[in-house]
């Protein structure tokens, strides 16, 4: 009788419970450090709690100081904020471009 080992590694958001990613392997599993690295690449925060990218965006939109002063900005089809344009052009403000909830934010590839 042979003994086999199957290892499943799943990453879930601790706040909303959404499944972020997972691996299935024989004999070897994925370490927590590697799982954390790949979760960060997907836009999650990893520490005491894992927080998914979608929840981070939603929370940032709720706490946006510009939206609290001016009003609600438009939303893109994926739920990200369209940002507020400047007086001279429709391009988002510099503060909006640096916000993770803005459509024009450039996520860094590691």
KETORLUM-630908 format. One record per residue: residue number from 1; x, y, z of N, C-alpha, C, CB in turn. Coordinates in pm, whole numbers, plus 32768, in hexadecimal, padded with zeros to 4 digits. Each point is the difference from the previous one (the first is absolute). Glycine has a CB too. Example, Ala and Ser with C-alpha at 12.3 -4.5 7.8 and 13.67 -1.06 7.14 Angstrom:
<pts>
<pt num="1" n_east="8527" n_north="7DC7" n_up="830C" ca_east="7FA7" ca_north="8077" ca_up="8000" c_east="805A" c_north="8078" c_up="8000" cb_east="7F43" cb_north="7F8B" cb_up="807D"/>
<pt num="2" n_east="809A" n_north="80DE" n_up="7F3B" ca_east="8052" ca_north="8077" ca_up="8006" c_east="7FB3" c_north="806D" c_up="8049" cb_east="8076" cb_north="7FC1" cb_up="7F29"/>
</pts>
This chain:
<pts>
<pt num="1" n_east="8055" n_north="7F8B" n_up="8000" ca_east="7FAB" ca_north="8075" ca_up="8000" c_east="805A" c_north="807C" c_up="8000" cb_east="7F45" cb_north="7F83" cb_up="807B"/>
<pt num="2" n_east="80A7" n_north="80D2" n_up="7F24" ca_east="8050" ca_north="8079" ca_up="7FF3" c_east="7FBB" c_north="8074" c_up="8047" cb_east="805C" cb_north="7FAF" cb_up="7F24"/>
<pt num="3" n_east="7FF7" n_north="80A8" n_up="810F" ca_east="7FCB" ca_north="8078" ca_up="8040" c_east="8021" c_north="8076" c_up="7FA7" cb_east="801B" cb_north="7F9D" cb_up="80E9"/>
<pt num="4" n_east="7F80" n_north="80AE" n_up="7EF3" ca_east="8015" ca_north="8077" ca_up="7FAD" c_east="7FD8" c_north="807B" c_up="804F" cb_east="7FD9" cb_north="7F7C" cb_up="7F2C"/>
<pt num="5" n_east="805E" n_north="80F0" n_up="80AB" ca_east="7FE2" ca_north="807F" ca_up="8043" c_east="7FD6" c_north="8064" c_up="7F97" cb_east="80A4" cb_north="7FCF" cb_up="80BA"/>
<pt num="6" n_east="7EED" n_north="8073" n_up="7F5A" ca_east="7FD0" ca_north="8067" ca_up="7FA7" c_east="7FF3" c_north="8080" c_up="8052" cb_east="7F84" cb_north="7F59" cb_up="7F6C"/>
<pt num="7" n_east="80B9" n_north="8113" n_up="8064" ca_east="8002" ca_north="807D" ca_up="804B" c_east="7FB2" c_north="806A" c_up="7FB2" cb_east="80E0" cb_north="7FC6" cb_up="8068"/>
<pt num="8" n_east="7EBD" n_north="8074" n_up="7FD9" ca_east="7FB3" ca_north="806E" ca_up="7FC7" c_east="8023" c_north="8080" c_up="804B" cb_east="7F44" cb_north="7F64" cb_up="7FBB"/>
<pt num="9" n_east="80DC" n_north="8103" n_up="7FFB" ca_east="801B" ca_north="8082" ca_up="803C" c_east="7F9E" c_north="8063" c_up="7FC4" cb_east="80F7" cb_north="7FCA" cb_up="8025"/>
<pt num="10" n_east="7EB6" n_north="8073" n_up="802C" ca_east="7F9E" ca_north="8061" ca_up="7FD2" c_east="8014" c_north="8083" c_up="804A" cb_east="7F5D" cb_north="7F49" cb_up="7FCA"/>
<pt num="11" n_east="8090" n_north="8126" n_up="7FEE" ca_east="800B" ca_north="8085" ca_up="803B" c_east="7F76" c_north="8041" c_up="7FF7" cb_east="80F9" cb_north="8016" cb_up="7FBF"/>
<pt num="12" n_east="7ED2" n_north="8012" n_up="80B4" ca_east="7F7E" ca_north="8042" ca_up="8008" c_east="8011" c_north="8089" c_up="8040" cb_east="7F8B" cb_north="7F21" cb_up="8010"/>
<pt num="13" n_east="801C" n_north="813C" n_up="7FCC" ca_east="7FFB" ca_north="8083" ca_up="8041" c_east="7FC5" c_north="7FED" c_up="808B" cb_east="7FE7" cb_north="807A" cb_up="7F20"/>
<pt num="14" n_east="805B" n_north="7FBC" n_up="8146" ca_east="7FD0" ca_north="7FF2" ca_up="8089" c_east="7F88" c_north="805A" c_up="801D" cb_east="80E7" cb_north="7FC6" cb_up="8043"/>
<pt num="15" n_east="7F02" n_north="809E" n_up="7F6A" ca_east="7F92" ca_north="805D" ca_up="8017" c_east="7F80" c_north="7FD1" c_up="7FBB" cb_east="80A7" cb_north="80BB" cb_up="8014"/>
<pt num="16" n_east="7F60" n_north="7F30" n_up="7F67" ca_east="7F88" ca_north="7FDD" ca_up="7FB5" c_east="7FF4" c_north="7F6B" c_up="7FE4" cb_east="8009" cb_north="80E1" cb_up="7F9B"/>
<pt num="17" n_east="8061" n_north="7ED2" n_up="8079" ca_east="7FFB" ca_north="7F70" ca_up="7FEB" c_east="8013" c_north="7FD5" c_up="7F71" cb_east="7F6E" cb_north="7FF8" cb_up="80C1"/>
<pt num="18" n_east="80B3" n_north="8064" n_up="7EE6" ca_east="8011" ca_north="7FE0" ca_up="7F72" c_east="807E" c_north="7FAB" c_up="7FED" cb_east="7F8A" cb_north="80D7" cb_up="7FBF"/>
<pt num="19" n_east="806C" n_north="7EC3" n_up="7FEA" ca_east="8073" ca_north="7FAD" ca_up="7FDE" c_east="8059" c_north="804F" c_up="7FA1" cb_east="7F7C" cb_north="7F28" cb_up="801F"/>
<pt num="20" n_east="8103" n_north="80E3" n_up="8002" ca_east="805E" ca_north="804E" ca_up="7FAF" c_east="804C" c_north="7FA6" c_up="7FA0" cb_east="8016" cb_north="80A7" cb_up="80BA"/>
<pt num="21" n_east="8025" n_north="7EED" n_up="7F7A" ca_east="804C" ca_north="7FA2" ca_up="7FAD" c_east="8019" c_north="7F81" c_up="804E" cb_east="806B" cb_north="80BD" cb_up="7F83"/>
<pt num="22" n_east="7FC5" n_north="7EDC" n_up="8038" ca_east="801E" ca_north="7F84" ca_up="8043" c_east="8056" c_north="7FA3" c_up="7FAC" cb_east="7F2B" cb_north="8018" cb_up="807A"/>
<pt num="23" n_east="8110" n_north="7F85" n_up="7FC8" ca_east="8056" ca_north="7F9D" ca_up="7FBF" c_east="7FDD" c_north="7F76" c_up="8036" cb_east="80BA" cb_north="80AA" cb_up="7FE3"/>
<pt num="24" n_east="7F57" n_north="7EF3" n_up="7FC8" ca_east="7FF4" ca_north="7F74" ca_up="8027" c_east="807E" c_north="7FBA" c_up="7FD1" cb_east="7F01" cb_north="8003" cb_up="7FF5"/>
<pt num="25" n_east="8141" n_north="7FB4" n_up="8064" ca_east="807C" ca_north="7FBE" ca_up="7FD9" c_east="800E" c_north="7F7C" c_up="804C" cb_east="806B" cb_north="80DF" cb_up="7FCE"/>
<pt num="26" n_east="7FE7" n_north="7EC9" n_up="7FFC" ca_east="801D" ca_north="7F80" ca_up="8040" c_east="8083" c_north="800B" c_up="804B" cb_east="7F82" cb_north="7F83" cb_up="7F4D"/>
<pt num="27" n_east="807E" n_north="8050" n_up="812E" ca_east="8076" ca_north="7FF9" ca_up="8057" c_east="8034" c_north="8087" c_up="802F" cb_east="8039" cb_north="7F32" cb_up="7F8C"/>
<pt num="28" n_east="7FCB" n_north="8132" n_up="8021" ca_east="8034" ca_north="8083" ca_up="8027" c_east="7F8F" c_north="8065" c_up="7FFC" cb_east="80E6" cb_north="7FC8" cb_up="7FA8"/>
<pt num="29" n_east="7F1B" n_north="8093" n_up="80B4" ca_east="7F9E" ca_north="806B" ca_up="8001" c_east="8045" c_north="8085" c_up="7FE2" cb_east="7F71" cb_north="7F82" cb_up="80A4"/>
<pt num="30" n_east="8042" n_north="80E5" n_up="7F58" ca_east="8035" ca_north="8087" ca_up="7FED" c_east="800C" c_north="803D" c_up="808B" cb_east="7F98" cb_north="801B" cb_up="7F17"/>
<pt num="31" n_east="80DC" n_north="801F" n_up="8106" ca_east="8015" ca_north="803A" ca_up="8084" c_east="7FAB" c_north="807E" c_up="8011" cb_east="80EA" cb_north="7FA3" cb_up="8005"/>
<pt num="32" n_east="7F06" n_north="8087" n_up="8076" ca_east="7FB4" ca_north="8079" ca_up="801B" c_east="8043" c_north="807A" c_up="7FC3" cb_east="7FAC" cb_north="7F99" cb_up="80D4"/>
<pt num="33" n_east="80D9" n_north="8067" n_up="7F2C" ca_east="8049" ca_north="8072" ca_up="7FC8" c_east="7FE6" c_north="800E" c_up="7F6A" cb_east="80B1" cb_north="7FE2" cb_up="80B0"/>
<pt num="34" n_east="7F50" n_north="7FAD" n_up="7F07" ca_east="7FE5" ca_north="8004" ca_up="7F70" c_east="7F6F" c_north="8024" c_up="7FE5" cb_east="80B4" cb_north="7F55" cb_up="7FDA"/>
<pt num="35" n_east="7EF1" n_north="8075" n_up="8075" ca_east="7F72" ca_north="8021" ca_up="7FEF" c_east="7FEA" c_north="8095" c_up="8019" cb_east="7FBF" cb_north="7F18" cb_up="8048"/>
<pt num="36" n_east="8085" n_north="8121" n_up="801B" ca_east="7FF5" ca_north="808F" ca_up="801C" c_east="8039" c_north="8052" c_up="7F8D" cb_east="8011" cb_north="7FD1" cb_up="80F5"/>
<pt num="37" n_east="805D" n_north="8003" n_up="7ED1" ca_east="803C" ca_north="8048" ca_up="7F90" c_east="7FA1" c_north="8006" c_up="7F89" cb_east="80E3" cb_north="7FB8" cb_up="804D"/>
<pt num="38" n_east="7EE0" n_north="7FD7" n_up="7F91" ca_east="7FA5" ca_north="7FFD" ca_up="7F8E" c_east="7F7D" c_north="8049" c_up="801F" cb_east="8065" cb_north="7F26" cb_up="7FBA"/>
<pt num="39" n_east="7F70" n_north="80DC" n_up="80C2" ca_east="7F89" ca_north="804C" ca_up="8026" c_east="801A" c_north="8096" c_up="7FF1" cb_east="7FBC" cb_north="7F4A" cb_up="80A1"/>
<pt num="40" n_east="80BD" n_north="80E2" n_up="7F82" ca_east="8024" ca_north="808D" ca_up="7FEC" c_east="8001" c_north="8025" c_up="7F6D" cb_east="8088" cb_north="7FF9" cb_up="80D0"/>
<pt num="41" n_east="7FA3" n_north="7FAA" n_up="7EDA" ca_east="8000" ca_north="801A" ca_up="7F6F" c_east="7F72" c_north="8013" c_up="7FCC" cb_east="80D2" cb_north="7F7B" cb_up="7FE9"/>
<pt num="42" n_east="7ECD" n_north="8047" n_up="8059" ca_east="7F74" ca_north="800F" ca_up="7FD7" c_east="7FBF" c_north="807C" c_up="803E" cb_east="7FF2" cb_north="7F08" cb_up="7FEA"/>
<pt num="43" n_east="8059" n_north="8146" n_up="8064" ca_east="7FCC" ca_north="807B" ca_up="8039" c_east="7FCF" c_north="7FF5" c_up="808F" cb_east="7FC3" cb_north="803D" cb_up="7F1F"/>
<pt num="44" n_east="8054" n_north="7F51" n_up="8121" ca_east="7FD4" ca_north="7FED" ca_up="808B" c_east="8066" c_north="803B" c_up="8060" cb_east="7F84" cb_north="7F30" cb_up="7FBE"/>
<pt num="45" n_east="804E" n_north="80F1" n_up="80B9" ca_east="805D" ca_north="8021" ca_up="806B" c_east="800F" c_north="7F83" c_up="8054" cb_east="7FC0" cb_north="80F8" cb_up="8001"/>
<pt num="46" n_east="80B8" n_north="7EEE" n_up="802B" ca_east="801C" ca_north="7F88" ca_up="804E" c_east="8049" c_north="8029" c_up="807E" cb_east="800B" cb_north="7F70" cb_up="7F2F"/>
<pt num="47" n_east="7FC2" n_north="8067" n_up="8140" ca_east="803A" ca_north="801E" ca_up="8083" c_east="7FB9" c_north="7FAA" c_up="8064" cb_east="803B" cb_north="80EF" cb_up="7FC0"/>
<pt num="48" n_east="7F90" n_north="7F50" n_up="80A7" ca_east="7FB0" ca_north="7FB3" ca_up="805E" c_east="7F7F" c_north="7FD0" c_up="7FBD" cb_east="8060" cb_north="8084" cb_up="80BF"/>
<pt num="49" n_east="7F6C" n_north="7FCD" n_up="7EE4" ca_east="7F89" ca_north="7FDC" ca_up="7FB3" c_east="801F" c_north="800E" c_up="7F6C" cb_east="7F67" cb_north="804B" cb_up="80BC"/>
<pt num="50" n_east="805A" n_north="7F62" n_up="7EF4" ca_east="8009" ca_north="800B" ca_up="7F6F" c_east="7F85" c_north="804C" c_up="7FD3" cb_east="8084" cb_north="7F26" cb_up="7FE7"/>
<pt num="51" n_east="7F91" n_north="8147" n_up="7FCF" ca_east="7F93" ca_north="8052" ca_up="7FCF" c_east="8009" c_north="8005" c_up="7F68" cb_east="7FFB" cb_north="808C" cb_up="80D6"/>
<pt num="52" n_east="7F9B" n_north="7F4D" n_up="7EE5" ca_east="8001" ca_north="7FF6" ca_up="7F6F" c_east="7FFD" c_north="808C" c_up="7FBF" cb_east="7F8B" cb_north="7F21" cb_up="8010"/>
<pt num="53" n_east="809A" n_north="80E3" n_up="7F73" ca_east="8008" ca_north="807B" ca_up="7FB3" c_east="7F77" c_north="8044" c_up="7FF6" cb_east="80C0" cb_north="7F9F" cb_up="7F7F"/>
<pt num="54" n_east="7ED7" n_north="8015" n_up="8069" ca_east="7F7B" ca_north="8039" ca_up="7FF0" c_east="7FD0" c_north="8044" c_up="8080" cb_east="7FCD" cb_north="7F50" cb_up="7F56"/>
<pt num="55" n_east="804D" n_north="8071" n_up="811D" ca_east="7FD8" ca_north="803C" ca_up="807F" c_east="8052" c_north="807E" c_up="801D" cb_east="7FBD" cb_north="7F1D" cb_up="8056"/>
<pt num="56" n_east="80C4" n_north="80DF" n_up="7F89" ca_east="8055" ca_north="8076" ca_up="8014" c_east="7FCC" c_north="8076" c_up="7FAF" cb_east="80C5" cb_north="7F6A" cb_up="802A"/>
<pt num="57" n_east="7F13" n_north="807B" n_up="7F58" ca_east="7FCC" ca_north="806A" ca_up="7FA9" c_east="7F7E" c_north="8037" c_up="8039" cb_east="806C" cb_north="7F94" cb_up="7F38"/>
<pt num="58" n_east="7F3A" n_north="8014" n_up="80F1" ca_east="7F7F" ca_north="802B" ca_up="8037" c_east="8013" c_north="8054" c_up="807E" cb_east="7F95" cb_north="7F32" cb_up="7FA2"/>
<pt num="59" n_east="80C4" n_north="80A4" n_up="80B6" ca_east="801A" ca_north="804A" ca_up="807C" c_east="803F" c_north="8089" c_up="7FE1" cb_east="801F" cb_north="7F26" cb_up="807C"/>
<pt num="60" n_east="803B" n_north="80DF" n_up="7F23" ca_east="8040" ca_north="807E" ca_up="7FDC" c_east="7F9B" c_north="8063" c_up="7FC7" cb_east="80D6" cb_north="7F85" cb_up="7FD3"/>
<pt num="61" n_east="7ECB" n_north="804A" n_up="7FDD" ca_east="7F99" ca_north="8058" ca_up="7FC8" c_east="7FA9" c_north="8039" c_up="8071" cb_east="8000" cb_north="7F7B" cb_up="7F29"/>
<pt num="62" n_east="7FE2" n_north="8034" n_up="813A" ca_east="7FAD" ca_north="802D" ca_up="8070" c_east="8045" c_north="806A" c_up="8055" cb_east="7F94" cb_north="7F21" cb_up="8002"/>
<pt num="63" n_east="80F0" n_north="80D8" n_up="8007" ca_east="804A" ca_north="805E" ca_up="8056" c_east="8042" c_north="8072" c_up="7FB2" cb_east="8028" cb_north="7F43" cb_up="809C"/>
<pt num="64" n_east="7FB9" n_north="80CC" n_up="7EE4" ca_east="803F" ca_north="8067" ca_up="7FAD" c_east="7FD7" c_north="808B" c_up="802E" cb_east="8004" cb_north="7F61" cb_up="7F3E"/>
<pt num="65" n_east="805E" n_north="80F3" n_up="80E1" ca_east="7FE2" ca_north="8087" ca_up="8030" c_east="7FC9" c_north="8059" c_up="7F91" cb_east="80B4" cb_north="7FE7" cb_up="80AB"/>
<pt num="66" n_east="7F76" n_north="8001" n_up="7ED9" ca_east="7FCE" ca_north="8050" ca_up="7F8F" c_east="7F6D" c_north="7FE2" c_up="7FE9" cb_east="80E5" cb_north="8001" cb_up="7F96"/>
<pt num="67" n_east="7EF6" n_north="7F7F" n_up="8071" ca_east="7F74" ca_north="7FDD" ca_up="7FEB" c_east="7FA8" c_north="8031" c_up="8074" cb_east="8049" cb_north="7F37" cb_up="7F7C"/>
<pt num="68" n_east="7FEF" n_north="80D3" n_up="80FA" ca_east="7FB3" ca_north="8034" ca_up="8071" c_east="7FE6" c_north="8096" c_up="7FF0" cb_east="8064" cb_north="7F4E" cb_up="8094"/>
<pt num="69" n_east="7FF9" n_north="80FA" n_up="7F2D" ca_east="7FF0" ca_north="8091" ca_up="7FEC" c_east="7FA9" c_north="801F" c_up="7F87" cb_east="80DF" cb_north="8023" cb_up="806A"/>
<pt num="70" n_east="7F42" n_north="7FA0" n_up="7F22" ca_east="7FBF" ca_north="8023" ca_up="7F81" c_east="7F82" c_north="7FAE" c_up="7FE6" cb_east="80E0" cb_north="8040" cb_up="7FA8"/>
<pt num="71" n_east="7F28" n_north="7F40" n_up="8072" ca_east="7F90" ca_north="7FA7" ca_up="7FE1" c_east="8037" c_north="7F81" c_up="7FC0" cb_east="7F62" cb_north="80C4" cb_up="7FE2"/>
<pt num="72" n_east="8047" n_north="7EE5" n_up="7FF6" ca_east="8029" ca_north="7F7F" ca_up="7FCB" c_east="8035" c_north="800D" c_up="7F72" cb_east="7F57" cb_north="7F91" cb_up="8092"/>
<pt num="73" n_east="8119" n_north="8030" n_up="7F55" ca_east="8038" ca_north="7FFB" ca_up="7F77" c_east="7FC2" c_north="7F8A" c_up="7FB8" cb_east="80DA" cb_north="806A" cb_up="804B"/>
<pt num="74" n_east="7F32" n_north="7F95" n_up="7F33" ca_east="7FCC" ca_north="7F91" ca_up="7FB2" c_east="8050" c_north="7F81" c_up="8019" cb_east="7FB1" cb_north="80A1" cb_up="7F53"/>
<pt num="75" n_east="8012" n_north="7EED" n_up="808D" ca_east="8043" ca_north="7F7F" ca_up="8010" c_east="800C" c_north="7FBB" c_up="7F7A" cb_east="7FA7" cb_north="7FEB" cb_up="80EA"/>
<pt num="76" n_east="80C7" n_north="7FCE" n_up="7F07" ca_east="8019" ca_north="7FB1" ca_up="7F88" c_east="7FB5" c_north="7F7B" c_up="800D" cb_east="80E4" cb_north="806E" cb_up="7FDD"/>
<pt num="77" n_east="7F1B" n_north="7F43" n_up="7FB9" ca_east="7FB6" ca_north="7F80" ca_up="8001" c_east="803A" c_north="7F9D" c_up="8065" cb_east="7FC8" cb_north="8025" cb_up="7F10"/>
<pt num="78" n_east="80B9" n_north="7FE6" n_up="8111" ca_east="803C" ca_north="7FA4" ca_up="8061" c_east="7FF8" c_north="8033" c_up="8090" cb_east="8099" cb_north="7FB4" cb_up="7F4B"/>
<pt num="79" n_east="7F24" n_north="80BC" n_up="80CB" ca_east="7FEB" ca_north="8034" ca_up="8087" c_east="8065" c_north="8067" c_up="802C" cb_east="7F9D" cb_north="7F29" cb_up="8034"/>
<pt num="80" n_east="80C5" n_north="80F6" n_up="7F78" ca_east="8063" ca_north="8065" ca_up="8026" c_east="7FCA" c_north="808C" c_up="7FE7" cb_east="80BA" cb_north="7F5E" cb_up="7FCC"/>
<pt num="81" n_east="7F7F" n_north="8101" n_up="807A" ca_east="7FD7" ca_north="808C" ca_up="7FF9" c_east="8037" c_north="8040" c_up="7F80" cb_east="7FF8" cb_north="800F" cb_up="80FE"/>
<pt num="82" n_east="7FB8" n_north="8045" n_up="7EC3" ca_east="802E" ca_north="8045" ca_up="7F87" c_east="8055" c_north="807A" c_up="8023" cb_east="7F33" cb_north="7FB2" cb_up="7F88"/>
<pt num="83" n_east="80C5" n_north="807D" n_up="80F1" ca_east="8050" ca_north="8073" ca_up="802C" c_east="7FBE" c_north="8084" c_up="7FDA" cb_east="80CE" cb_north="7F75" cb_up="7FEA"/>
<pt num="84" n_east="7F67" n_north="80F7" n_up="804D" ca_east="7FCE" ca_north="8085" ca_up="7FE3" c_east="8060" c_north="8047" c_up="7FA2" cb_east="7F8C" cb_north="800A" cb_up="80DF"/>
<pt num="85" n_east="803E" n_north="8035" n_up="7EBB" ca_east="8053" ca_north="8045" ca_up="7F9F" c_east="8025" c_north="808B" c_up="802F" cb_east="7F93" cb_north="7F7E" cb_up="7F4C"/>
<pt num="86" n_east="80D9" n_north="80B5" n_up="8077" ca_east="802B" ca_north="8087" ca_up="8020" c_east="7FAB" c_north="8066" c_up="7FB6" cb_east="80E8" cb_north="7FAD" cb_up="8027"/>
<pt num="87" n_east="7F32" n_north="80D4" n_up="7FF1" ca_east="7FB2" ca_north="8069" ca_up="7FC1" c_east="801D" c_north="800A" c_up="7F6B" cb_east="7FFF" cb_north="807B" cb_up="80D8"/>
<pt num="88" n_east="807D" n_north="7F6D" n_up="7F01" ca_east="8027" ca_north="8011" ca_up="7F74" c_east="7FE6" c_north="7F85" c_up="7FAB" cb_east="80AC" cb_north="809F" cb_up="804E"/>
<pt num="89" n_east="7F57" n_north="7EE9" n_up="7FEB" ca_east="7FEE" ca_north="7F87" ca_up="7FAF" c_east="7FB1" c_north="7F96" c_up="804E" cb_east="80D8" cb_north="8031" cb_up="7F88"/>
<pt num="90" n_east="7F05" n_north="7F66" n_up="8030" ca_east="7FB6" ca_north="7F92" ca_up="803F" c_east="805B" c_north="7F9B" c_up="8043" cb_east="7F4F" cb_north="8020" cb_up="7F56"/>
<pt num="91" n_east="8133" n_north="7FF3" n_up="809F" ca_east="805F" ca_north="7FA4" ca_up="803E" c_east="7FF3" c_north="8008" c_up="8098" cb_east="809F" cb_north="8018" cb_up="7F3C"/>
<pt num="92" n_east="7F64" n_north="7F75" n_up="8109" ca_east="7FEF" ca_north="8002" ca_up="8092" c_east="806B" c_north="8052" c_up="8047" cb_east="7F97" cb_north="7F21" cb_up="7FEE"/>
<pt num="93" n_east="8044" n_north="8112" n_up="8086" ca_east="805F" ca_north="804A" ca_up="8053" c_east="8076" c_north="7FA8" c_up="8026" cb_east="7F44" cb_north="808E" cb_up="8059"/>
<pt num="94" n_east="812B" n_north="7FAF" n_up="7FCA" ca_east="8078" ca_north="7FB5" ca_up="8025" c_east="7FE6" c_north="7FAA" c_up="807B" cb_east="8090" cb_north="80B5" cb_up="7F9F"/>
<pt num="95" n_east="7F23" n_north="7F7E" n_up="80C0" ca_east="7FE0" ca_north="7FB4" ca_up="8078" c_east="7FAD" c_north="7F84" c_up="7FDB" cb_east="8007" cb_north="80D4" cb_up="808B"/>
<pt num="96" n_east="7FA0" n_north="7F3B" n_up="7F14" ca_east="7FAE" ca_north="7F8E" ca_up="7FD3" c_east="8056" c_north="7F98" c_up="7FB9" cb_east="7F39" cb_north="809A" cb_up="7FE8"/>
<pt num="97" n_east="8129" n_north="7F92" n_up="7FCB" ca_east="8057" ca_north="7FA2" ca_up="7FB7" c_east="8051" c_north="7FA9" c_up="805F" cb_east="800C" cb_north="80A4" cb_up="7F44"/>
<pt num="98" n_east="8011" n_north="7F8F" n_up="8134" ca_east="8051" ca_north="7FB6" ca_up="8061" c_east="7FAD" c_north="7FA8" c_up="805C" cb_east="80A4" cb_north="80B8" cb_up="7FF6"/>
<pt num="99" n_east="7ED8" n_north="7F4D" n_up="7FFB" ca_east="7FA6" ca_north="7FB2" ca_up="8054" c_east="7FEA" c_north="7F76" c_up="7FC2" cb_east="7F8D" cb_north="80D3" cb_up="8050"/>
<pt num="100" n_east="8075" n_north="7EC3" n_up="8002" ca_east="7FEF" ca_north="7F78" ca_up="7FCC" c_east="7F74" c_north="7FE8" c_up="7FCB" cb_east="80AC" cb_north="7FB3" cb_up="80A0"/>
<pt num="101" n_east="7EF4" n_north="809F" n_up="7F87" ca_east="7F76" ca_north="7FED" ca_up="7FD4" c_east="7FE6" c_north="803E" c_up="7F77" cb_east="7FBB" cb_north="7FFD" cb_up="80EF"/>
<pt num="102" n_east="80A1" n_north="8053" n_up="7EDF" ca_east="7FED" ca_north="8045" ca_up="7F80" c_east="801E" c_north="7FA3" c_up="7F8A" cb_east="803B" cb_north="80DA" cb_up="806F"/>
<pt num="103" n_east="7F7A" n_north="7F37" n_up="7F26" ca_east="8013" ca_north="7FAF" ca_up="7F88" c_east="808B" c_north="8016" c_up="7FC4" cb_east="7F0A" cb_north="800B" cb_up="7FD5"/>
<pt num="104" n_east="812B" n_north="806F" n_up="8033" ca_east="8080" ca_north="801F" ca_up="7FC3" c_east="8079" c_north="7FD8" c_up="8055" cb_east="7F8E" cb_north="80BA" cb_up="7F8D"/>
<pt num="105" n_east="805C" n_north="7F0D" n_up="80EA" ca_east="806F" ca_north="7FD6" ca_up="8056" c_east="804D" c_north="7F8F" c_up="7FBF" cb_east="7F80" cb_north="8045" cb_up="80CD"/>
<pt num="106" n_east="8104" n_north="7FC5" n_up="7F32" ca_east="8057" ca_north="7F9C" ca_up="7FC4" c_east="802D" c_north="7F9E" c_up="806C" cb_east="804C" cb_north="80A3" cb_up="7F4E"/>
<pt num="107" n_east="7F7C" n_north="7EE4" n_up="80B3" ca_east="802B" ca_north="7F99" ca_up="805F" c_east="8089" c_north="7FD1" c_up="7FDA" cb_east="7F13" cb_north="7FB8" cb_up="802A"/>
<pt num="108" n_east="8146" n_north="803C" n_up="8036" ca_east="808B" ca_north="7FD8" ca_up="7FE7" c_east="8008" c_north="7F69" c_up="7FF0" cb_east="8055" cb_north="80C6" cb_up="8082"/>
<pt num="109" n_east="7FF1" n_north="7F0E" n_up="7F15" ca_east="8019" ca_north="7F74" ca_up="7FEA" c_east="8085" c_north="7FDD" c_up="8041" cb_east="7F7C" cb_north="8001" cb_up="7F28"/>
<pt num="110" n_east="8086" n_north="7F99" n_up="812D" ca_east="807C" ca_north="7FD8" ca_up="8042" c_east="8043" c_north="7F90" c_up="7FB5" cb_east="7FA3" cb_north="8045" cb_up="80DB"/>
</pts>
